[in-house]
C-alpha cells in the first residue's frame, strides 16, 4: 500500500539530502520552486522567479551548457542530467547536480520542465582534494622516481602506479597486471633472488618488510636500472597473507654515484699505497746508498790508511838491526798483529755494509758466503739449497732480498737457539720462494716489533717484503717456520 507523505516530511527530506525541486512553465518561463530549491538557490520565496533569473545565478561559463540541455530536452522531450555552478566568486561557488524531464499536456505537447537539483559542493570539494592529492602524489613519485604497487597474493594481480610504468618504460597495453608479467623485466642474473623472495613473501609473515634490491631491463630501450623495493603484507580475515602493498624506487643514479665513490676511494687508497711504497723505497735505497758510501769510505779511506801504516812499519823494521831489547820487538809484533786484525775487521765491516760478493757473484753466491760466515763459529748446522748462482736479478731486488735473508738468519742465530737450520730457496715461474725452518725456540715476527728483539730489523724485513710486493707467512711451533714469496725480474 502506497503511503502519502505530507509537505513537512518532504521538506525535511529535501533538507537532509540537500535536494530541491522546481517546475518551469515552458510558455511563460516562470519557475515554481520547492522549499529545498529556494534554500539551495537562495532566492526570495514571496517573489515570482523566472528562467532568466535562474540564468543570472548560473556561473557565466556554465550558462551555455544549461541552456542547451534545457532546449534539447524541450525539443526532443527527453530527460537530461548535468552539473553546473552558481555564483561568480571562486570562494562562493555552489556546485549543483541537475536532473530534468519534460512534462506533456493532453495533446502530447511539451508543457513544463521538471527539475531536481542537488547541492554537491561538498562532494566536489572532496573530489578536487582527492584529485589534487593524487596529482601531488604523482608529482612526488616522479621527482623521487618512486612508484607504489598493490599485489593480491590470492589472485596474483599486480597493480602498479603511473611512475612504475615510466620506470619500466612499459606500455599499459602490453601489461596484463600480473606479478608474472612484471617479473619478466627483472634482470636474468637477479631473477632467482627476486623469485625466491616472492615465493617466501607469498607464504610467510615473518620479516615481510625486508627490502630487496635488484636490477631490471626496461621495455623500450632495454636499459639496465637498479631497483629498491619494500612492502608490507596485509593479512586477510582468515589470518593468511592477503595482499602486499609497497613501493618500487629507481635508485640507478645513487648506485652509479656509489660506484664512482668506491672507485675514487680505491684510487685514493692506491695513491696512498703508492706514496707509502715510494717513501719506503726512498728509505731503503737511501739506506743502501749510505751503506755503500760508508763501505767505500771505510775500505778506500780508513782501510788504505791502515794498510799504509802497516807497510811503513814493515819498511822501518827492514832498515834496522835486530832489536837488542826483546820488549821492543814484542811490542812491535803486537802492533803488527793489531794492524792486521784492524784491517780484517774493516774489511768485514765494509763487506757487511755492502757485500762485494753480491756485486760480483750475484744473490745466491752472496747468500752462500753469508751462510758460511754466520755459521762458521756456531754449533748449529745449516742446510742450504739454492739455485744456480749465475742467475741474476735487478740489483735493487738482489740487495733487498739479501738484506731480508741476512736479517732473518741473524735473528735465527741470536735468538732461535737452534741446532739445525734449513734454508731453501727456489724459483717457480716469476716468483722467488724462500723457506726457512729451525728446531729452536723460534722468534715471533708478529710480536717482535713490540718485544726486545730489535724491532728495527723486523720492521725492515716487513718494509722490504712490502716494497717488493711479496708475502710473508710465519708459524712458531716446535721451532720457526717462515715462508716468503717475492715476484722477481731477471736482469736485462
Secondary structure, DSSP 4 states (H G I P E B T S, - for coil): -PPPPPHHHHHHHHHHHTEEEEEEETTT-EEEE-HHHHHHHT--TTS-EEHHHHHHHB-GGGHHHHHHHHHHHHHHT--EEEEEEE-SSGGG-EEEEEEEEEEE-TTS-EEEEEEEEEE-HHHHHHHHHHHHHHHHHHHHHHHHTEEEEEEETTT-BEEE-HHHHHHHT--GGG--SBHHHHHTTB-HHHHHHHHHHHHHHHH--TTTT--EEEEEE-SSS--EEEEEEEEEEEE-TTSSEEEEEEEEEE-HHHHHHHHHHHHHHHHHHHHHHHHHHHHHHHHHHHHHHHHHHHHHIIIIIIHHHHHHHHHHHHHHHHHSPPPSSHHHHHHHHHHHHHHHHHHHHHHHHHHHHS-HHHHHHHHHHHHHHHHHHHTTTSS-EEEEE---TT--B-HHHHHHHHHHHHHHHHHIIIII--SEEEEEEEEETTEEEEEEEESS----HHHHTTTTS-HHHHHHHHHHHHHTT-EEEEEESSSEEEEEEEE--B--
